[in-house]
Amino acid sequence: SPNWSISGSLRATTDRTFLRRYDISRVDILRNTVKLERIDENSYFSVAGWAVQTLRVGDRQGLQPIALPEIDYRRRVENVGLNGGRLELQLNSLAIGRAAGQDTQRAFASAKWDLRRITPLGQEVTLTALARGDVYHADDTLDTTVVSYRGRDGFRGRAIAAAAIDIKWPLIGRFMGGAQRLTPRVQLVTTPTLSNLAVPNEDSRAVDLEDSNLFSINRFPGYDRFEDGTRVTYGLDWAYSLPDFTFDANIGQSYRLSSRTTLFPDGTGLSERVSDIVGRNVIRYKDLISVTHRYRLDKDGLAIRRNEVDATIGTRGTYLLLGYLRLNRNIAPSLEDLRDREEARVGGRVQVARFWSLFGSAVVNLTDRNEDPTSQANGFDPVRHRIGFAYEDDCLRLGVTWKRDYQDTGDARRGDSFLLTLAFKNLGR
């Protein structure tokens, strides 16, 4: 119907290296899911189930989670309160089981109210109030090796309250023949002290300070951990545009008013009272060039803790893709979700005729043991490269690729191989 839908994705293999060996997929986890959803203008409802199969050599399948069911309901109500505002209600429950590991069940109910107003001077002011109640149950917590992820066996409850005020002041004018927008921003968030470690952490492990979460009410990525205390976050956005050129930049930092120890691991940029500095720069020229640069600078000495560049140059038919990532956060190697790494990527395609093209790509692992003590790389280890040609029209896709892998993965050995690809398109239409 217009509101209801059901979807699913089932993937399984009897051999952990089969997909990689024949270049069908480079994923190291196969995710299986079935979901029933209802979506309308002001509400969302879903019931889903998840199961995963690990393809990582050495991982135990019994430690992989099965999430069944995952239930989520949200409703939005407009014009709530004396001065209006938007109210968002949410009910959520999740049950995670493992054949040979920790089992976790969670349920919570939350209400979040936002009021946005524009002052006579042009400032955009947003008030936010959040209340949430959680109930957790966990078994076999000692099977989880990382202590901060375990929580405690049995039933646990948690109450969360948060309040925030966010102020932006867009200043718009002419600059060097174009238009610019300068937007200072400041945010104050306060949350009472929480007993986070009493409940398990299943969905908030890969935490890191980025430009995308700097002004979030909760800078943990999931529901199982919630940032408490009082903090001030401040930043600046700048946008400049010409008819064929745009440049967007933002930079910011936060300061925690409390000196109490936080849950954030050292190296995430959030563990001390003054956070690291994060930002993003985006340059675009017509539809030919797009460059995005994300970074994080250490507050002490401005050492680069995150340096990420993604660039696309060219048209849809002929283009060059460039990527570079370096994470230099000095996080303990026991937290596998947050290990440092350095990598360079290049790829491209050249359209030589209407249906014919040449393509190639390469990935190089630049990680050394100073960045990740558990790494076996020496600072310049090619991972793989490939070169090939392809024919593609409205009905057929045909390609021949020569590729070379430089790393063994289980019984998939390094070396040269050739791949022939044939695909029939639009069958049945």
N, C-alpha and C positions, 0 to 999 in steps of 0.2 A: 504494500500500500504506500501512499505518499509518505507516511511516517515510519512504518516498520520495515526492517530489513534484517536478513540473516546472512552471515558471511563466514568463511572458514578458509584455512590454509593448512594442509597436511603435507609434511615432508619427513622422510625417513630414509635411512641407508643402513645396509648391513656391514659396510666397510668404512672406517673412519677417514680413509685417504682417497676414496674413489672419486669424490667430487673435485678434489684439488688436482688429482693426477690427470684427469681428463678435462680439466679447465672448465668444468660445468659451473662451479661456484667456488669462491674463496672464503666463504663464511666458516667460522669455527663452531657455530652453534646453529642447530636446526630448530626453528620455532614452529610449533603447531598450535593452532588456535581455532576456536569456534565462538562466534559472537552473535548475540541477538540484540538489536538496537532499536530504540524509538527516539526520534528527534522531531521536535516541533519548534515553534518560534521562541518559546520560553522555558523549555524543559528538555532534559536528556536522560535516557534510561538505557542501561546495558547489563546483560548477563553474559559472562565470558568464561572460557576455560583455556588454560595455557599448559603446554608440556614442552620440554626442551630435550634435545639429544645433543650431548657434547661430541665434537669431533676433535677435540684437543687430545693429542697423544699423552697418556699418563693420567688424565682426569678420570675420576670414578663416576660412572653414570648414576650410581645410587645417591650421590650428593646433589644431583640436579633437581630443581624444584618442579613440582606439579601444582599449578594454581587453579583450584577448582572448588567453589566458584569464585569469580570476581564480580561483584555486584556494585554498580554505581548509579546513583540517581541525583540529579541536580535540577533545581528550579530557580528561575530568575523572576523577581517581583520588582516592578518599577514604582517610583513615587512612594517610598516608604519613609515614615518619619515626619516630623513637623515641617522640615524644609525640603522634603522629597529625598531622593537618593535611590540607590539600587541595592536590593537585598538578594543575595545568592545563598540558597540552602543546598546542603549536600548530605547524602547518606551513602556510606561506603562500607563494604565488607570484603574480606579476602581470606582465603584459607590456602596455606602453602604446606605441602607435604613432601617428604623425601624418603626414599626407600631405606637409606642408610645414613640419615642426617637429621637435623633439627626440623621440627614441625612448628608452624606458627599460624595462629588465627587472629584476625584483627577486625574490629568494627568501630566506626566513629560516625558522629553527627556533627555538622558544623554550620555556622551561619556567619556570613560576611556582608557588611554594609559599607557601601561607598557613596560618598557625596562629592560631586565635582562642581565647582563654581569658578566663574571668571570675575575678578575684581575690576573696579572702574579703571585701574591703571594697567590692566592687561595680564595680571598674574593668574595662572591656572593653579587653583588650590584643590587638593583632593584629600578628604578625610576618610579613614578606613578604621573599622572596628571588626574584630574577629573573635568568635568564641567557638570552642570545639571540645568535645568529650570523647575519649578513646577507651576501649576495652581490648586488652590483649590476653592471649593464652599461648604458652609455649611449652614444648616438651623436648627432651634430649638436647638441651642447650650446650652441654659440654662437647657435643660433636662438632660445634663450630669453633675453629681454631683461633680466630681473632676475637679477643675478649670483648672489645667494644661493640661487636655485632651480636652478641648472644642474647642479652636480656636475662631474665630470670624465669625459672620454671614456674608453671602455674598461672593463675589469673593476676593481671595487673591493670590498674586504671590510671588515667592521666587526664587532667583538665588543662586546657590551653586558652589563654586570652591574649590578645594583641591589639594595640592601637597605633595608628600612624597618621602623620600629616606630611603631605608631599606638595612642594611648591615649585612651580616652573614659571619663568618669566621670558617668553619669546620676544626678542628684539629684532626687527626686520628692517632692512634698508638696502640701498644700492652700494656696490663695491666693485671697482675696477671693471665697469661695463656690465656687471651681472648683478644678481640678487644674493644677499646673504641673510642667514638667520642665526643669531647667537642666543642660546638658551641656557642661562644659569639654572641649576636645580639643586634643591636641598630637601632632605627627608629626615624625619625623626620617627623612630620606631621604638616602642617599649613593650616588653613581654615579661611577666613574672618568672621567677626561677622554676625550672621544670625538672622532673626526675626522668630525664631521657634514657639513662643507662638501665633503668629497670625494665624497659621494653625492648624487644628485638629490633635490629636494624636490617631489614631485607631490601629496601628500595632507596636508601639515602647514602650509599657507600661512596660513589664516585663524585665527591664534592670537590669543587675547585672554584676560586673566585674568577669570574669572567665578566666581560662587559654586559652580557645578557642577564646576569642575576644580581648585579651590583645593587639595584634598587628594589629587589624582591623583598616582600615581607619576611619570607623564610628562604634563606639562601642554600639550604639543603635541597637536593633535587626531588625528594619524595615526601611521603607522609610520616615515615617512622622516626624521623628526627626533626625537631623544630628549634630554631635558634632563639634563645632567651636573652634577657638583659635589655639594656637601653643603648641605642647607638644613633649617631648622626652620620648621614651619608651625603656627600656633596659632589657635584660634578658639573661639567660644561659640555654642551653640544654645539657644534658649529657646522653649518651647511652653506655651500657656495655653489651657484649654478649659473651656467651660460647656456645658450641655445643647444650646443652639442656636448657640453662638458658639465659634470657634477662632481663635487667633492663633499663627503660627509665625514665628520670626525666626532668622537666623544671621548672623554676622559673623566675618571672619578676615583674616589677613595672614601673609606668610612672610618669612623672613630667610635670606639666603644667606651661609654661612660663608666662602666663597671670594671674593676680590676680582677674580678673573679675568673678562674680558669675556665676556658670554653671547651666544647667537644671537638672543635675543628682540629684535625691533625696538623702538626708543624709542617710547614711547606705549602699549605693550601692558600696562603695569603690572608687568612682570616683568624689565625690562632692568637694574635697579639692585639692589644688595644687599638693600635693604629694599623689599618690594613695596608696591603700592597696597593699600588696604583695600576688600574687597568684601563684599557682603551681600545678603540677600533677606528681605522681609517679606511674609507672606501672611495676609490676613484673610478669613474666611468666616462668613456668617450664614445658617443654614439652607441651603436651596437657592436663595436669592434674591440673595445678594450674594457676589461673589468678587473680591478685589483682590490683585494680585501686583505688588510693587515690587522691582526689582533695581537695584543701584547699584554704582558704583566711585568711591572717593574718592582723590584724589592724596595720597600720603604727605606731601608738602610743601605745607602750606597747606590741605589738605582740599578742594581744588577738585573739582567733580563731573565726572568723566571719562565716566561712563556713568549715564544716568538713564532707566529704562524702567518704564512703568506699563501694566498690562493689567487691565481691569475688565469684569466681566459683572454686570448688574443686571437682575433680572426672572425670569420663568418660561420654560418651553420655548416657549410661544405668543407671549408679549410680553416683549421684552427690549431692553436697550441695551448696546452694546459700545463701549468707549472704549479707545484705545491712544495712547501717546506714547513716543517714543524719541529720545534725544539722545546721540550719541557725540561727545565732545569730547576726543580723545586726542592730537591734534597729531602724527599719524603722517605721514611723507613721502608725497606723492601718488603716487610711483612704485609703491608697493605697493597695487595696485588692490583686493586682497582686504580691505584694512583702512582704507578711506577713511571719514572722518567724515561724519555726516549727522544731520539732525533731521527728524522726521516726526510728524504727528498724524493719527489715524484715528478715525472715529466711524461707527457703524452701528446699525441697530435694526429691530425688527419689531413690529407691533401686530396682534394677532388681533382682527378685528372681527366675525367669525362663525365657525361651526364649521369651515368650509373656506376662508374668505376672510381675507386679511391684507394690510396695507400694509407696505412696507419702504423703506429708504433707507440710503445710506452716502456718505461723503466722505473723501477723502485729501488732505492739504495738506502740501506740501514746505516745511519751515521752514529748510532748509539755506541758509547764505550763504557767501561766499568766505572769511570768517574760519575757517569750519569745514572747507571743502573748496575749496582754491584752483582746482580744475578745474571747480567747479560753475558753471552759468550761472544758478542761482536767485538771487533777491534777498532771501531771508529769509521770504517768504510767497508761495508759488506754489501755487495749487490744482492738483492733479494730475487729479482726476476726481470727479464726484459723480453719484448716480443716485437716482431715486425711482420707485416702481412699485407695482403690486398683483398679487396672485397668488391662484389657486384651486388647491387640492390635496386630493385624496382618495386612496383606496387604489389607484385605477386610473389617475388622470390628474393631470398638473400643467400648469397654464396660467398664463402671466404676461405682463404688458405693462410695459416699463421705458422711462423717459426718462433718458438719460444725456448727460453733457457731459464731453468730454475737453479739457484745457487745454494739452496738449503734442502736438507733431507727432512721429510715429515713422515715419521713412521716408516712404512715400507715404500713410500713414494720417494724415490731417489732423485738427487739433483742430476741435471744434464739437459741435453737437447731433445726436443720433441716437435712434431709437426701436427697441426690440428686442422682438420677439414670440417667446415661448418656448412650445413644446408638447412634452410628453413623455408617452409611454404607459408605465405601470409594471407590473411583475410579469407581463409577457408570457411564456407558456409554463409558468406554474406551475399 
